[in-house]
Amino acid sequence: MKGRFVKILPVLALLVTLVGCKTLSGAQKTPDEQNTVAAPDHLPPQTLKKGECALFLFTTEAPKRFVFFHKQGDVRAKFIDGQRAFELQAGTPLDDLSLMETFEIEYIENKNRYFLSAAFTEALEEGRRLRATLKQRKPDGWEKITPLAGVYACETGE
């Protein structure tokens, strides 16, 4: 009988291990874990109506992420910094940028100030490509500089 038990012991150990692993992997999540949703690291697609124009800016490192959107005529811009999405408020509505070579816009969000400076690099069929820098300045003087690239595009509706 003792020899038979010795032969079954490894099989029992394996079954206990497998059942334990299954229990751990199927364990119930805490309420905090169930409510945790990963925030997106990019903005959703934005649409323009016929005749509307906007800035669409992306991160410059791979993979490129859509992180900044400002529609012409609006004072609000959408921005994602890491996994935090928020609106930036400009002092005046976004101008028609179609004839400019460079531009600068100042935004405010809470007590943070953002300075977008950009230069156009080439013309496209429905807009212009540009390189930009978004500088974030916090009240304590801390600054973060984010290089961006993108387009100023218009919906022609053709």
DSSP file (Angstrom, degrees, kcal/mol; ACC not computed):
  #  RESIDUE AA STRUCTURE BP1 BP2  ACC     N-H-->O    O-->H-N    N-H-->O    O-->H-N    TCO  KAPPA ALPHA  PHI   PSI    X-CA   Y-CA   Z-CA
    1    1 A M     >        0   0    0      0, 0.0     4,-1.9     0, 0.0     5,-0.2   0.000 360.0 360.0 360.0 -37.6    0.0    0.0    0.0
    2    2 A K  H  >  +     0   0    0      1,-0.2     4,-1.9     2,-0.2     5,-0.1   0.887 360.0  51.3 -62.5 -39.6    2.9    2.3    0.8
    3    3 A G  H  > S+     0   0    0      1,-0.2     4,-1.4     2,-0.2    -1,-0.2   0.860 108.2  51.9 -64.4 -37.1    4.4    1.9   -2.7
    4    4 A R  H  > S+     0   0    0      2,-0.2     4,-1.5     1,-0.2    -1,-0.2   0.897 108.6  50.5 -67.8 -40.4    1.0    2.8   -4.3
    5    5 A F  H  X S+     0   0    0     -4,-1.9     4,-1.9     1,-0.2    -2,-0.2   0.880 107.2  54.4 -64.2 -39.6    0.7    6.0   -2.2
    6    6 A V  H  < S+     0   0    0     -4,-1.9    -1,-0.2     1,-0.2    -2,-0.2   0.855 108.4  49.6 -63.5 -35.5    4.2    7.1   -3.2
    7    7 A K  H  X S+     0   0    0     -4,-1.4     4,-0.5     1,-0.2    -1,-0.2   0.836 113.6  45.4 -72.4 -32.7    3.3    6.7   -6.9
    8    8 A I  H  X S+     0   0    0     -4,-1.5     4,-2.4     1,-0.2     3,-0.3   0.754  94.6  79.1 -82.4 -25.5    0.1    8.8   -6.4
    9    9 A L  H  X S+     0   0    0     -4,-1.9     4,-2.4     1,-0.2     5,-0.2   0.884  92.3  48.2 -54.2 -47.6    1.7   11.5   -4.4
   10   10 A P  H  > S+     0   0    0      0, 0.0     4,-2.1     0, 0.0    -1,-0.2   0.886 111.9  50.9 -62.2 -36.1    3.3   13.3   -7.4
   11   11 A V  H  X S+     0   0    0     -4,-0.5     4,-2.2    -3,-0.3    -2,-0.2   0.920 110.9  48.0 -66.4 -43.0   -0.1   13.2   -9.3
   12   12 A L  H  X S+     0   0    0     -4,-2.4     4,-2.5     2,-0.2     5,-0.2   0.904 110.3  52.0 -62.9 -41.9   -1.9   14.7   -6.2
   13   13 A A  H  X S+     0   0    0     -4,-2.4     4,-2.1    -5,-0.2    -1,-0.2   0.910 109.8  49.4 -61.1 -42.4    0.8   17.4   -5.9
   14   14 A L  H  X S+     0   0    0     -4,-2.1     4,-2.5     2,-0.2    -2,-0.2   0.917 111.2  49.0 -63.1 -44.3    0.3   18.3   -9.6
   15   15 A L  H  X S+     0   0    0     -4,-2.2     4,-2.6     2,-0.2     5,-0.2   0.910 110.5  50.2 -63.2 -42.9   -3.5   18.5   -9.2
   16   16 A V  H  X S+     0   0    0     -4,-2.5     4,-2.2     1,-0.2    -1,-0.2   0.906 111.8  49.1 -61.7 -41.4   -3.3   20.7   -6.1
   17   17 A T  H  X S+     0   0    0     -4,-2.1     4,-2.4    -5,-0.2    -2,-0.2   0.928 112.3  47.3 -63.8 -45.9   -0.9   23.1   -8.0
   18   18 A L  H  X S+     0   0    0     -4,-2.5     4,-2.4     2,-0.2    -2,-0.2   0.910 112.8  48.2 -63.9 -43.0   -3.2   23.3  -11.1
   19   19 A V  H  X S+     0   0    0     -4,-2.6     4,-2.3     1,-0.2    -1,-0.2   0.903 111.8  50.9 -64.3 -40.6   -6.3   23.9   -9.0
   20   20 A G  H  X S+     0   0    0     -4,-2.2     4,-2.2    -5,-0.2    -2,-0.2   0.908 110.8  48.2 -62.6 -43.1   -4.4   26.6   -7.0
   21   21 A C  H  X S+     0   0    0     -4,-2.4     4,-2.6     2,-0.2     5,-0.2   0.912 111.3  50.2 -64.5 -42.5   -3.3   28.3  -10.2
   22   22 A K  H  X S+     0   0    0     -4,-2.4     4,-1.8     1,-0.2    -1,-0.2   0.902 110.2  50.6 -63.1 -40.8   -6.8   28.2  -11.6
   23   23 A T  H  < S+     0   0    0     -4,-2.3    -1,-0.2     1,-0.2    -2,-0.2   0.908 111.8  47.5 -63.9 -41.9   -8.2   29.7   -8.4
   24   24 A L  H >< S+     0   0    0     -4,-2.2     3,-1.2     1,-0.2    -2,-0.2   0.919 112.9  47.3 -66.5 -43.2   -5.7   32.5   -8.5
   25   25 A S  H 3< S+     0   0    0     -4,-2.6    -1,-0.2     1,-0.3    -2,-0.2   0.798 116.9  43.7 -70.9 -26.2   -6.2   33.4  -12.2
   26   26 A G  T 3< S+     0   0    0     -4,-1.8    -1,-0.3    -5,-0.2    -2,-0.2   0.225  84.9 138.0-100.3  14.7  -10.0   33.4  -11.8
   27   27 A A    <   -     0   0    0     -3,-1.2     2,-0.1     1,-0.1    -3,-0.1  -0.247  61.9-101.9 -62.2 146.3  -10.0   35.3   -8.5
   28   28 A Q        -     0   0    0      1,-0.1     2,-0.2     0, 0.0    -1,-0.1  -0.429  36.0-124.3 -68.2 141.4  -12.6   38.0   -8.1
   29   29 A K        -     0   0    0     -2,-0.1    -1,-0.1     1,-0.1    -3,-0.0  -0.573  23.6-110.8 -85.1 150.3  -11.4   41.5   -8.6
   30   30 A T     >  -     0   0    0     -2,-0.2     4,-2.3     1,-0.1     5,-0.2  -0.347  34.4-104.4 -70.8 161.0  -11.9   44.2   -5.9
   31   31 A P  H  > S+     0   0    0      0, 0.0     4,-1.7     0, 0.0     5,-0.1   0.877 123.6  53.1 -56.0 -37.5  -14.4   47.0   -6.7
   32   32 A D  H  > S+     0   0    0      1,-0.2     4,-0.6     2,-0.2    -3,-0.0   0.909 109.7  47.6 -63.9 -41.3  -11.4   49.3   -7.4
   33   33 A E  H >4 S+     0   0    0      1,-0.2     3,-0.5     2,-0.2    -1,-0.2   0.867 110.5  52.4 -67.5 -35.8   -9.9   46.9   -9.9
   34   34 A Q  H 3< S+     0   0    0     -4,-2.3    -1,-0.2     1,-0.2    -2,-0.2   0.837 111.7  45.9 -68.9 -32.2  -13.3   46.4  -11.6
   35   35 A N  H 3< S+     0   0    0     -4,-1.7     2,-0.5    -5,-0.2    -1,-0.2   0.499  86.9 106.8 -89.7  -4.4  -13.8   50.2  -12.0
   36   36 A T    <<  +     0   0    0     -4,-0.6     2,-0.4    -3,-0.5    -4,-0.0  -0.654  45.6 178.6 -80.4 121.7  -10.2   50.9  -13.3
   37   37 A V        -     0   0    0     -2,-0.5     2,-0.2     0, 0.0    -2,-0.0  -0.987  33.6-114.1-123.3 130.8  -10.2   51.6  -17.0
   38   38 A A        -     0   0    0     -2,-0.4     3,-0.1     1,-0.1    -2,-0.0  -0.448  32.6-128.6 -64.2 128.1   -7.0   52.4  -18.8
   39   39 A A        -     0   0    0     -2,-0.2    45,-0.1     1,-0.1    -1,-0.1  -0.506  28.5-104.9 -74.4 145.8   -7.2   56.0  -20.1
   40   40 A P        -     0   0    0      0, 0.0    -1,-0.1     0, 0.0     3,-0.0  -0.347  15.5-147.0 -68.9 154.2   -6.4   56.5  -23.8
   41   41 A D  S    S+     0   0    0      2,-0.1     2,-0.3    -3,-0.1    41,-0.2   0.216  80.2  42.2-104.4  13.8   -3.1   57.9  -24.7
   42   42 A H  S    S-     0   0    0     23,-0.1    25,-0.2    41,-0.1    39,-0.1  -0.979  87.8 -99.5-151.7 160.2   -4.5   59.7  -27.8
   43   43 A L        -     0   0    0     23,-3.6    23,-0.2    -2,-0.3     3,-0.1  -0.463  42.2-108.9 -76.8 153.1   -7.5   61.7  -28.8
   44   44 A P        -     0   0    0      0, 0.0    -1,-0.1     0, 0.0     0, 0.0  -0.352  53.7 -72.4 -72.6 164.9  -10.3   60.1  -30.7
   45   45 A P        -     0   0    0      0, 0.0     2,-0.4     0, 0.0     0, 0.0  -0.292  51.6-148.2 -57.2 143.1  -10.8   61.0  -34.4
   46   46 A Q        -     0   0    0     -3,-0.1     2,-0.4     2,-0.0    -3,-0.0  -0.885   6.4-149.6-114.7 146.0  -12.2   64.5  -34.9
   47   47 A T        -     0   0    0     -2,-0.4     2,-0.4   108,-0.0   108,-0.0  -0.879   2.7-154.3-118.3 150.7  -14.4   65.5  -37.8
   48   48 A L        -     0   0    0     -2,-0.4     2,-0.2     4,-0.1     3,-0.1  -0.925  14.9-130.2-119.0 145.6  -14.8   68.8  -39.5
   49   49 A K    >   -     0   0    0     -2,-0.4     3,-2.5     1,-0.2   106,-0.4  -0.486  52.6 -67.0 -84.7 164.9  -17.8   70.2  -41.4
   50   50 A K  T 3  S+     0   0    0      1,-0.3   106,-0.2    -2,-0.2    -1,-0.2  -0.288 125.6  16.0 -54.0 128.5  -17.5   71.6  -44.9
   51   51 A G  T 3  S+     0   0    0    104,-3.7    -1,-0.3     1,-0.3     2,-0.2   0.267  97.2 123.6  90.2 -10.7  -15.5   74.8  -44.7
   52   52 A E    <   -     0   0    0     -3,-2.5   103,-2.8   103,-0.2    -1,-0.3  -0.555  40.4-165.5 -84.9 149.9  -14.0   74.2  -41.2
   53   53 A C  E     +A  154   0A   0    101,-0.3    19,-2.9    -2,-0.2     2,-0.3  -0.920  10.9 168.8-129.7 156.5  -10.3   74.1  -40.5
   54   54 A A  E     -AB 153  71A   0     99,-2.3    99,-2.2    -2,-0.3     2,-0.5  -0.992  35.9-105.9-161.4 161.8   -8.3   72.9  -37.5
   55   55 A L  E     -AB 152  70A   0     15,-2.9    15,-1.7    -2,-0.3     2,-0.5  -0.838  28.4-171.7 -91.7 130.0   -4.9   72.0  -36.1
   56   56 A F  E     -AB 151  69A   0     95,-2.8    95,-2.2    -2,-0.5     2,-0.4  -0.974  11.6-175.3-121.8 111.8   -4.2   68.3  -35.7
   57   57 A L  E     -AB 150  68A   0     11,-2.6    10,-1.9    -2,-0.5    11,-1.6  -0.893   6.0-171.7-119.1 144.1   -1.0   67.6  -33.8
   58   58 A F  E     -AB 149  66A   0     91,-3.5    91,-2.2    -2,-0.4     8,-0.2  -0.862  32.9 -96.3-127.0 156.6    0.8   64.4  -33.1
   59   59 A T  E     -A  148   0A   0      6,-2.1    89,-0.2    -2,-0.3    -1,-0.0  -0.372  28.8-137.9 -66.1 155.6    3.7   63.3  -30.9
   60   60 A T  S    S+     0   0    0     87,-0.8     2,-0.2     4,-0.1     4,-0.1   0.679  77.2  80.8 -92.8 -18.4    7.0   63.1  -32.9
   61   61 A E  S    S-     0   0    0     86,-0.2     4,-0.2     2,-0.2    -2,-0.1  -0.563  93.3 -64.6 -88.6 155.0    8.3   59.8  -31.3
   62   62 A A  S    S+     0   0    0     -2,-0.2     2,-0.1     1,-0.1    -2,-0.1  -0.593 120.3  41.3 -80.2 141.6    7.1   56.4  -32.5
   63   63 A P  S    S-     0   0    0      0, 0.0     2,-0.2     0, 0.0    -2,-0.2   0.567  93.1-140.2 -76.2 141.1    4.4   55.4  -32.2
   64   64 A K        -     0   0    0     -4,-0.1     2,-0.4    -2,-0.1    -4,-0.1  -0.464  19.7-162.2 -69.4 134.2    2.9   58.7  -33.2
   65   65 A R        -     0   0    0     -4,-0.2    -6,-2.1    -2,-0.2     2,-0.7  -0.958  22.9-122.1-123.4 137.8   -0.2   59.6  -31.1
   66   66 A F  E     +B   58   0A   0     -2,-0.4   -23,-3.6    -8,-0.2    -8,-0.2  -0.685  48.7 151.8 -76.8 111.2   -2.9   62.2  -31.9
   67   67 A V  E     +     0   0A   0    -10,-1.9    13,-2.0    -2,-0.7     2,-0.4   0.499  48.3  49.1-124.8  -7.4   -2.7   64.5  -28.8
   68   68 A F  E     +BC  57  79A   0    -11,-1.6   -11,-2.6    11,-0.2     2,-0.4  -0.994  49.3 171.3-144.6 133.0   -3.8   68.0  -29.7
   69   69 A F  E     +BC  56  78A   0      9,-2.3     9,-3.1    -2,-0.4     2,-0.4  -0.981   1.3 170.2-143.0 127.9   -6.8   69.4  -31.6
   70   70 A H  E     -BC  55  77A   0    -15,-1.7   -15,-2.9    -2,-0.4     2,-0.3  -0.945  21.6-146.3-140.5 117.4   -7.9   73.1  -32.0
   71   71 A K  E >   -B   54   0A   0      5,-0.5     3,-1.9    -2,-0.4    23,-0.5  -0.631  30.2-103.5 -84.6 137.6  -10.7   74.1  -34.4
   72   72 A Q  T 3  S+     0   0    0    -19,-2.9    23,-0.2    -2,-0.3   -19,-0.2  -0.312 107.7  24.1 -56.9 137.5  -10.4   77.4  -36.2
   73   73 A G  T 3  S+     0   0    0     21,-2.5     2,-0.3     1,-0.3    -1,-0.3   0.343 102.4 105.3  87.6  -6.5  -12.8   80.0  -34.6
   74   74 A D    <   -     0   0    0     -3,-1.9    20,-2.0     2,-0.1    -1,-0.3  -0.790  59.7-152.6-106.9 150.1  -12.9   78.2  -31.2
   75   75 A V  S    S+     0   0    0     -2,-0.3    15,-3.4    18,-0.2     2,-0.4   0.563  75.3  80.9 -93.4 -10.5  -11.1   79.3  -28.0
   76   76 A R  E     - D   0  89A   0     13,-0.2    -5,-0.5    -5,-0.1     2,-0.4  -0.781  56.5-171.1-102.2 141.0  -10.8   75.7  -26.7
   77   77 A A  E     -CD  70  88A   0     11,-2.3    11,-2.9    -2,-0.4     2,-0.4  -0.956  19.4-132.0-123.3 146.8   -8.2   73.1  -27.7
   78   78 A K  E     +CD  69  87A   0     -9,-3.1    -9,-2.3    -2,-0.4     2,-0.3  -0.824  31.1 175.2 -97.6 137.8   -8.3   69.4  -26.7
   79   79 A F  E     -CD  68  86A   0      7,-2.4     7,-2.5    -2,-0.4     2,-0.5  -1.000  22.3-158.4-145.6 139.2   -5.0   68.0  -25.4
   80   80 A I  E     - D   0  85A   0    -13,-2.0     2,-0.6    -2,-0.3     5,-0.2  -0.985   7.9-172.4-117.7 123.4   -3.8   64.7  -23.9
   81   81 A D  E >  S- D   0  84A   0      3,-2.6     3,-1.4    -2,-0.5     2,-0.7  -0.927  70.6 -45.4-115.1 104.0   -0.7   64.8  -21.8
   82   82 A G  T 3  S-     0   0    0     -2,-0.6    -2,-0.0     1,-0.2     0, 0.0  -0.653 125.3 -26.6  71.1-114.3    0.3   61.2  -21.0
   83   83 A Q  T 3  S+     0   0    0     -2,-0.7     2,-0.6    -3,-0.0    -1,-0.2   0.046 117.0 101.1-119.5  25.0   -3.0   59.7  -20.0
   84   84 A R  E <   -D   81   0A   0     -3,-1.4    -3,-2.6   -43,-0.1     2,-0.4  -0.949  53.5-164.2-112.9 117.5   -4.7   62.9  -18.8
   85   85 A A  E     +D   80   0A   0     -2,-0.6     2,-0.3    -5,-0.2    -5,-0.2  -0.832  22.9 144.1-102.3 137.9   -7.1   64.5  -21.3
   86   86 A F  E     -D   79   0A   0     -7,-2.5    -7,-2.4    -2,-0.4     2,-0.4  -0.971  44.4-100.4-160.1 171.4   -8.3   68.1  -20.8
   87   87 A E  E     -D   78   0A   0     -2,-0.3     2,-0.4    -9,-0.2    -9,-0.2  -0.833  24.5-150.5-102.7 140.0   -9.2   71.3  -22.5
   88   88 A L  E     -D   77   0A   0    -11,-2.9   -11,-2.3    -2,-0.4     2,-0.5  -0.851  12.9-140.5-103.0 144.7   -6.9   74.3  -22.9
   89   89 A Q  E     -DE  76 108A   0     19,-2.4    19,-2.2    -2,-0.4   -13,-0.2  -0.930  11.9-157.2-111.4 121.9   -8.4   77.8  -23.1
   90   90 A A  E     - E   0 107A   0    -15,-3.4    17,-0.2    -2,-0.5     4,-0.0  -0.593  23.8-124.6 -90.8 158.0   -6.9   80.3  -25.5
   91   91 A G  S    S+     0   0    0     15,-0.9    -1,-0.1    -2,-0.2    16,-0.1   0.819  94.6  16.5 -70.5 -31.0   -7.3   84.1  -25.0
   92   92 A T  S    S-     0   0    0    -17,-0.1    -1,-0.1   -18,-0.1     3,-0.1  -0.930  97.2 -83.5-137.3 160.1   -8.8   84.5  -28.5
   93   93 A P        -     0   0    0      0, 0.0   -18,-0.2     0, 0.0     2,-0.2  -0.263  58.4 -88.9 -61.7 152.2  -10.4   82.1  -31.1
   94   94 A L        -     0   0    0    -20,-2.0   -21,-2.5   -23,-0.5   -20,-0.1  -0.462  49.0-136.6 -64.0 126.3   -7.9   80.3  -33.4
   95   95 A D        -     0   0    0     -2,-0.2     2,-0.6   -23,-0.2   -21,-0.1  -0.193  31.2 -81.1 -75.8 170.9   -7.3   82.5  -36.5
   96   96 A D        -     0   0    0      1,-0.1     3,-0.3   -24,-0.1    -1,-0.1  -0.684  45.9-174.7 -70.5 116.6   -7.2   81.4  -40.1
   97   97 A L    >   +     0   0    0     -2,-0.6     3,-1.0     1,-0.2    -1,-0.1   0.348  51.7 105.9 -97.8   5.5   -3.6   80.0  -40.3
   98   98 A S  T 3  S+     0   0    0      1,-0.3    -1,-0.2    55,-0.0    54,-0.0   0.757  87.4  34.8 -63.1 -26.4   -3.7   79.4  -44.1
   99   99 A L  T 3  S+     0   0    0     -3,-0.3    -1,-0.3     0, 0.0     2,-0.2   0.449  96.5 100.9-107.3  -0.9   -1.4   82.3  -45.0
  100  100 A M    <   -     0   0    0     -3,-1.0     3,-0.1     1,-0.1    20,-0.1  -0.511  51.3-162.1 -85.1 152.4    0.9   82.4  -42.0
  101  101 A E  S    S+     0   0    0      1,-0.4    19,-2.6    -2,-0.2     2,-0.3   0.767  80.1   6.3 -96.8 -36.4    4.4   81.0  -41.9
  102  102 A T  E     + F   0 119A   0     17,-0.2    -1,-0.4     2,-0.0     2,-0.3  -0.941  67.5 179.9-139.3 160.8    4.7   80.8  -38.1
  103  103 A F  E     - F   0 118A   0     15,-2.0    15,-2.5    -2,-0.3     2,-0.3  -0.987  14.0-153.8-158.1 160.1    2.4   81.4  -35.2
  104  104 A E  E     - F   0 117A   0     -2,-0.3     2,-0.4    13,-0.2    13,-0.2  -0.998  10.8-174.4-136.6 139.0    2.2   81.3  -31.4
  105  105 A I  E     - F   0 116A   0     11,-2.5    11,-3.0    -2,-0.3     2,-0.5  -0.999  13.3-147.5-134.6 136.4   -0.8   80.7  -29.2
  106  106 A E  E     - F   0 115A   0     -2,-0.4   -15,-0.9     9,-0.2     2,-0.3  -0.894  19.1-175.3-105.1 134.0   -1.0   81.0  -25.4
  107  107 A Y  E     -EF  90 114A   0      7,-3.2     7,-2.7    -2,-0.5     2,-0.4  -0.863  11.5-151.3-123.4 157.7   -3.4   78.7  -23.5
  108  108 A I  E     +EF  89 113A   0    -19,-2.2   -19,-2.4    -2,-0.3     2,-0.3  -0.991  13.6 175.2-130.1 140.7   -4.4   78.4  -19.9
  109  109 A E  E >  S- F   0 112A   0      3,-2.4     3,-2.6    -2,-0.4     2,-0.2  -0.910  70.8 -48.1-143.9 114.0   -5.6   75.3  -18.0
  110  110 A N  T 3  S-     0   0    0     -2,-0.3    -1,-0.0     1,-0.3   -22,-0.0  -0.441 122.5 -27.4  53.8-122.3   -6.2   75.8  -14.2
  111  111 A K  T 3  S+     0   0    0     -2,-0.2     2,-0.3    -3,-0.1    -1,-0.3   0.343 118.9 102.3-101.6   6.3   -3.0   77.6  -13.1
  112  112 A N  E <   -F  109   0A   0     -3,-2.6    -3,-2.4    26,-0.1     2,-0.4  -0.670  58.3-151.5 -90.2 144.6   -0.9   76.1  -15.9
  113  113 A R  E     -FG 108 137A   0     24,-2.6    24,-3.5    -2,-0.3     2,-0.4  -0.927   7.5-163.2-114.9 141.4    0.1   78.1  -18.9
  114  114 A Y  E     -FG 107 136A   0     -7,-2.7    -7,-3.2    -2,-0.4     2,-0.5  -0.972   3.4-162.7-125.2 138.8    0.8   76.5  -22.3
  115  115 A F  E     -FG 106 135A   0     20,-2.3    20,-2.6    -2,-0.4     2,-0.6  -0.967   4.3-165.8-125.2 114.1    2.6   78.1  -25.2
  116  116 A L  E     +FG 105 134A   0    -11,-3.0   -11,-2.5    -2,-0.5     2,-0.4  -0.884  10.2 177.3-100.1 121.7    2.2   76.6  -28.7
  117  117 A S  E     +FG 104 133A   0     16,-2.3    16,-2.5    -2,-0.6     2,-0.3  -0.984   8.6 170.6-123.6 138.7    4.7   77.8  -31.3
  118  118 A A  E     -FG 103 132A   0    -15,-2.5   -15,-2.0    -2,-0.4     2,-0.4  -0.971  23.4-157.9-147.4 157.0    4.7   76.4  -34.8
  119  119 A A  E     -FG 102 131A   0     12,-2.4    12,-2.3    -2,-0.3   -17,-0.2  -0.999  26.7-122.7-136.1 134.6    6.2   76.8  -38.3
  120  120 A F  E     - G   0 130A   0    -19,-2.6    10,-0.3    -2,-0.4     3,-0.1  -0.546  25.0-178.7 -77.0 141.5    4.7   75.5  -41.5
  121  121 A T  E     -     0   0A   0      8,-2.6     2,-0.3     1,-0.4     9,-0.2   0.715  58.7  -1.2-114.1 -30.6    7.0   73.2  -43.5
  122  122 A E  E     - G   0 129A   0      7,-1.1     7,-2.8     2,-0.0    -1,-0.4  -0.990  64.3-110.8-161.4 154.1    5.1   72.2  -46.6
  123  123 A A  E     - G   0 128A   0     -2,-0.3     2,-0.3     5,-0.2     5,-0.2  -0.641  30.9-167.3 -86.4 143.5    1.8   72.6  -48.5
  124  124 A L  E >   - G   0 127A   0      3,-3.2     3,-0.9    -2,-0.3    27,-0.0  -0.750  38.1 -97.9-121.0 171.3   -0.6   69.7  -48.8
  125  125 A E  T 3  S+     0   0    0     -2,-0.3    -1,-0.0     1,-0.2     3,-0.0   0.896 121.6  19.0 -58.4 -43.0   -3.7   69.2  -51.0
  126  126 A E  T 3  S-     0   0    0     -3,-0.0    28,-2.4    29,-0.0     2,-0.3  -0.030 135.2 -23.0-120.5  31.6   -6.1   70.1  -48.2
  127  127 A G  E <  S-GH 124 153A   0     -3,-0.9    -3,-3.2    26,-0.2     2,-0.4  -0.990  75.2 -70.2 164.3-155.0   -3.9   72.0  -45.7
  128  128 A R  E     -GH 123 152A   0     24,-2.2    24,-2.7    -2,-0.3    -5,-0.2  -1.000  29.9-129.0-141.6 139.6   -0.3   72.5  -44.5
  129  129 A R  E     -GH 122 151A   0     -7,-2.8    -8,-2.6    -2,-0.4    -7,-1.1  -0.586  34.3-179.3 -82.6 147.7    2.1   70.4  -42.6
  130  130 A L  E     -GH 120 150A   0     20,-2.5    20,-2.3   -10,-0.3     2,-0.4  -0.978  28.5-138.0-147.6 160.2    3.8   72.0  -39.6
  131  131 A R  E     +GH 119 149A   0    -12,-2.3   -12,-2.4    -2,-0.3     2,-0.3  -0.948  33.7 177.9-113.6 138.9    6.3   71.4  -36.8
  132  132 A A  E     -GH 118 148A   0     16,-2.9    16,-3.1    -2,-0.4     2,-0.4  -0.933  24.9-149.9-141.9 162.0    5.4   72.7  -33.3
  133  133 A T  E     -GH 117 147A   0    -16,-2.5   -16,-2.3    -2,-0.3     2,-0.6  -0.998   9.0-159.2-132.4 129.4    6.5   72.9  -29.7
  134  134 A L  E     -GH 116 146A   0     12,-2.7    12,-2.7    -2,-0.4     2,-0.6  -0.944  10.2-165.4-110.3 115.7    4.1   73.0  -26.8
  135  135 A K  E     -GH 115 145A   0    -20,-2.6   -20,-2.3    -2,-0.6     2,-0.5  -0.894   2.9-159.0-104.3 122.1    5.7   74.4  -23.7
  136  136 A Q  E     -GH 114 144A   0      8,-3.4     8,-2.2    -2,-0.6     2,-0.5  -0.874   6.7-169.4-100.0 128.1    3.9   73.9  -20.4
  137  137 A R  E     -GH 113 143A   0    -24,-3.5   -24,-2.6    -2,-0.5     6,-0.2  -0.970   5.8-157.1-121.5 119.1    4.7   76.2  -17.5
  138  138 A K    >   -     0   0    0      4,-2.9     3,-2.2    -2,-0.5   -26,-0.1  -0.498  33.4-104.9 -88.6 161.7    3.5   75.5  -14.0
  139  139 A P  T 3  S+     0   0    0      0, 0.0    -1,-0.1     0, 0.0   -27,-0.1   0.785 119.5  59.6 -57.6 -28.9    3.0   78.2  -11.3
  140  140 A D  T 3  S-     0   0    0      2,-0.1     3,-0.1     1,-0.1    -3,-0.0   0.418 123.0-103.6 -81.8   4.0    6.2   76.9   -9.5
  141  141 A G  S <  S+     0   0    0     -3,-2.2     2,-0.1     1,-0.3    -1,-0.1   0.297  74.1 143.3  94.4  -9.4    8.3   77.7  -12.6
  142  142 A W        -     0   0    0     -5,-0.1    -4,-2.9     1,-0.0     2,-0.4  -0.413  32.0-161.9 -65.0 137.3    8.6   74.0  -13.7
  143  143 A E  E     - H   0 137A   0     -6,-0.2     2,-0.4    -3,-0.1    -6,-0.2  -0.956  14.8-168.1-126.1 144.1    8.5   73.7  -17.6
  144  144 A K  E     - H   0 136A   0     -8,-2.2    -8,-3.4    -2,-0.4     2,-0.5  -0.999  10.1-157.1-127.8 130.3    7.8   70.7  -19.8
  145  145 A I  E     - H   0 135A   0     -2,-0.4   -10,-0.2   -10,-0.2    -2,-0.0  -0.935   7.3-171.3-113.1 125.8    8.5   71.0  -23.5
  146  146 A T  E     - H   0 134A   0    -12,-2.7   -12,-2.7    -2,-0.5     2,-0.3  -0.956  14.6-144.3-118.4 114.6    6.7   68.6  -25.9
  147  147 A P  E     + H   0 133A   0      0, 0.0   -87,-0.8     0, 0.0     2,-0.3  -0.598  27.0 179.9 -75.3 137.8    7.7   68.5  -29.6
  148  148 A L  E     -AH  59 132A   0    -16,-3.1   -16,-2.9    -2,-0.3     2,-0.3  -0.909  16.7-167.2-134.4 160.2    4.8   68.0  -31.9
  149  149 A A  E     +AH  58 131A   0    -91,-2.2   -91,-3.5    -2,-0.3     2,-0.3  -0.976  30.0 111.0-142.6 153.7    4.1   67.6  -35.7
  150  150 A G  E     -AH  57 130A   0    -20,-2.3   -20,-2.5    -2,-0.3     2,-0.3  -0.933  49.6 -72.4 177.0-152.0    0.9   67.7  -37.6
  151  151 A V  E     -AH  56 129A   0    -95,-2.2   -95,-2.8    -2,-0.3     2,-0.6  -0.972  12.7-141.9-139.4 151.0   -1.3   69.5  -40.1
  152  152 A Y  E     +AH  55 128A   0    -24,-2.7   -24,-2.2    -2,-0.3     2,-0.3  -0.972  45.0 178.3-105.4 109.8   -3.5   72.5  -40.4
  153  153 A A  E     -AH  54 127A   0    -99,-2.2   -99,-2.3    -2,-0.6     2,-0.4  -0.851  22.8-155.4-123.7 152.7   -6.3   71.0  -42.5
  154  154 A C  E     -A   53   0A   0    -28,-2.4     2,-0.8    -2,-0.3  -101,-0.3  -0.953  20.6-126.5-124.9 144.3   -9.6   72.2  -43.9
  155  155 A E        -     0   0    0   -103,-2.8  -104,-3.7  -106,-0.4  -103,-0.2  -0.810  24.5-179.8 -90.4 112.6  -12.6   70.2  -45.0
  156  156 A T        -     0   0    0     -2,-0.8    -1,-0.2  -106,-0.2  -106,-0.1   0.737  27.6-141.8 -86.0 -23.6  -13.4   71.2  -48.5
  157  157 A G              0   0    0      1,-0.1  -107,-0.1  -108,-0.0    -2,-0.1   0.685 360.0 360.0  73.5  17.6  -16.4   68.8  -48.8
  158  158 A E              0   0    0      0, 0.0    -1,-0.1     0, 0.0    -3,-0.0   0.466 360.0 360.0 -86.4 360.0  -15.7   67.9  -52.4
